[in-house]
């Protein structure tokens, strides 16, 4: 059973994991280096635990102690009970859901190992907006994608905003980072995947015409908001595919486009 500790000093060193959560650059550097990430809200905390992440501690306002009682009783990590005002001073923002947990990261799998046994994967290049990362992971989980590969410059899926937007779906879809981009795309092809680059380019094939759901193994490539896939990534692809647009709209937000494309790529639909 975890110990519940009332804390009334925002500078208490035991709260160090939760300091400056709104300082994006600081947290980007600090969290991977220290092997932690922050789960926010009851559902996300529970999903992180269900996915096997070890808990370092919890930070709760008083009314959430009873809500999280079963978790408190099950884990040995300390629980820090604080007022909402003190939580805001520590984190830098009003913690609306009243419950935060510091979780221990797991080592990322090797990309080659991750490909084994998968048929539908997502490959992201330079997607560095945490909201988009979270939305893409949520759609990937919901629509049956098996895994995600990230270019070296993609944002961290375990950053608090990504986890929150995904509603914990980042814990459901395994992911790995490619070390050399776009060179490592060759290894994806060698594993039997057809590389499909999602682009609004006119010369791209309409995604339904490409019939990606009939492929034995498909890797859908997504680029950053605005810039899209780089020239190098497009050259490495086996085929360019696009989502047909109406009413003069030239493209969708990458999160929305990903959901549409994942459905098109999903298996289990009529050929």
N, C-alpha and C positions, 0 to 999 in steps of 0.2 A: 504494500500500500504506500502510495506517495505521501510525503510530508507536505502539509499545507502551511506555508510561511507567509505571514502578513508583512508586507514591505511598504514603508512610507517615505523612503528616500530615493528620488529618481537617479541618484548617482551610486546607488548600491551596486557593487561590482557583480553581484549575482544576476543582475538584469542585463548584463553586457550583450547577450545575444540579440536583444530587442532594441538596442539603441540606434537612433537615426535611420529608421526603416524607410523614410522618404528620400534619403540621400542615395539616389540610384547608382552613381558611380562608385561610392564607397561600398555599397552592398554587393555590387557586381564583382568587385575585387575581393571583398572580405569573405563572402559566404562560401564560394568554392574553395578558397584557400584554407578556411577553417573547417570545411567539411560539414556545413550546416545549411539548412534552409528553413524558412518560416511558413508554417501552415496557419491560415486564418479562417476562423469560423468552425462551428461544431462539425458540420458535414465533412469539410476538407480534412480536419484533424483526424476524424474517424477513418476516412478513406486512406490517409497516409499510413495510419497504423495497420489497417487491413492489408495494405500493400507491402507490409514488412519493414517499414522504416522505424528505426529505434528513436524513442523520444528522449531529448536532452532535458527539457523542462517545459512547463506551461505557465503562461501569464494570463490570469483570469480576473475579471471584475467580480465582485461578490455574488451577484445574481447568477453567474454562470457556474459557480462551484457545484451547486446541486445538479444542474443540467449535465455536467461532465463527471458526476460522481462515479459512475461505473468505470470510466477511464482512469480516474484518480485511484480507484481501488485496485486497478489491474497493473499499473505501471509503477516502477520504483523511482521514476524521475521526480524531482522537486516541483511543487506547484506554488507559484508566487501569486498571492491574492493582493490586488491593488485597487485603488479607487479609479474610476474612469479618468479623472483629472490627472492622476499620476501616470496612468498608461499613456495618455496623450503627451505628457512631458517627456517620457522615455522614448516613445516611438516617433513622435513628430506629427502625429495625426490622430483624429478621433477614431478610436477602434470601435466601429459600429457594432460588430458582432460580439464584442466583449471577450473573445477567446482567441489566444494565440498560442502556438506551440513551436518550440525550436526542435527540429528533427535532424537526425544524422543522415547525411547522404550515403548512398551506396556507390561502390566503384562502377563506372560505366562499362558495359560489355564492349568487346572488340567488334568493330563493324562487320567483319567477316563472319564471326560467330553469330551475330544477330541475324544475318541473312539466311542462315540455315533453317529450313523448315517454314519459311515465310513465302507468301505468294503475292501479297499486295503491300507495297511500301511507299512511304512518302520521303522525298529527298528535298530538303529546304536549303536554299542558298541565300545567305546574308539577310534572312528575315530577323531584323533586330528590334522590332517593336514587340514588347512583352504581351500586349493585348492580342495582337495577331497570333503570336506563338500559342497562347492559351486557347484561342478560338479554334485554331487549326488542330491542336491536340484533342479538343473536345469533339470536333467533327470526325477526326480519325478514329477515335474510340467508338463513337456512335454508329459509324458507317462501315465498320469492319476492317479498317486498315490494320495490318499486322505489326508494323514497326515504322520508326522514323529515323532517317539519317540526316545529320546536320552538318553544314559546311563549318569550317573553323570559326567564321565570324557571325554565326547565328546567335541570337540571344539565348539566355539560360532558361530552359523550361521550368526550372525549380525556383526561379525568382518569384517573390510573393505575388506580384500582379499576374504572372502567367498561371500560377497555380490557382489563384482565385477565379480568373476568367474561365479556366478550364473546368472549374468545379471539381478539381481533383482528378480529372481525366489524364493528366500528365503521369499519374501513377499507374494507369491501366495499359498504356501503350509503351513498349520498350523502345529505347532510343540509344543512339551512339553518335559519336562525332567522326567525320572523315578527317584525316590529318592533312592530306594533300589535295587541294582543290584546283581544278576539276579532275586532276589525274586519277584520283581514287574512284571516279565513276567507272573506269575500266573494270575494276574489280566487281562492281555491281553487275555489269554486263556479263562478265565471265561467270558469274553465279547463275546465269540464265535469265536475267531480267531484261525486258525491253524498256529502254529509257524513253519516257514520254514527257516532253517539255511543254508545260502549259504556257501559252503566249497568246496575246490578242492579234498577232501578225496575220495579215490577210492570207498569206500563203500557207498557213497552218490548216490542217484538216479538222473539220468539225468533229468534236470528240465522240459523238455517237456514231459518225461514219467510220471512225477509226476502230470502233467496237473493242475498246480495251478490256471489257469484261470477259471477252472470249480468250484472252491471252493466258497462257499457262502461268507466267510470272510478269508482273507489271510494276514499274517504278515510276511514280508520278513526280515530276520535278516542279517545284514552286520557287519563284523569285520574290525579292523584296517588294514591298508596296511602292508603286511609282516606277522604280527602275526595272523591275522584272528580272528575268534571268540574264546573266552576263553573256557576252558573245562567246566566251569560252565554254560556258555550260550549254548554250544552244548548239554549238558545234559538236559537243560530245553526245548529244541526244540522238536516238535512233529515229524519232519522229516528233514533229511539232503538232500539238493539238490545241484547239481553241474552243471556247464556249460561245456559240452563236448569240449575237446581241440584237435587240430591237430598239426602236425609238431613238436611234442615234447615239445610244450609250456605247462607249468604246471599251469599257472594261468594268470589272467588279472589284471591290475590296478583296485583298488576297484571302481573307478569312472566309468571305462568302463564296468566292471562286473555288476555294479548296473544297468546301462542302458539296458544291455541285459536281465537281470533278470526281470526288471520292465516290459519289453515288454512281457515276458513269463507269468507274473502274471496278466497282464492287462485283464480286462473283455472286452467283445465285439468281441472276436475272436471266430472262430468256435470251438466247443467242441471236 
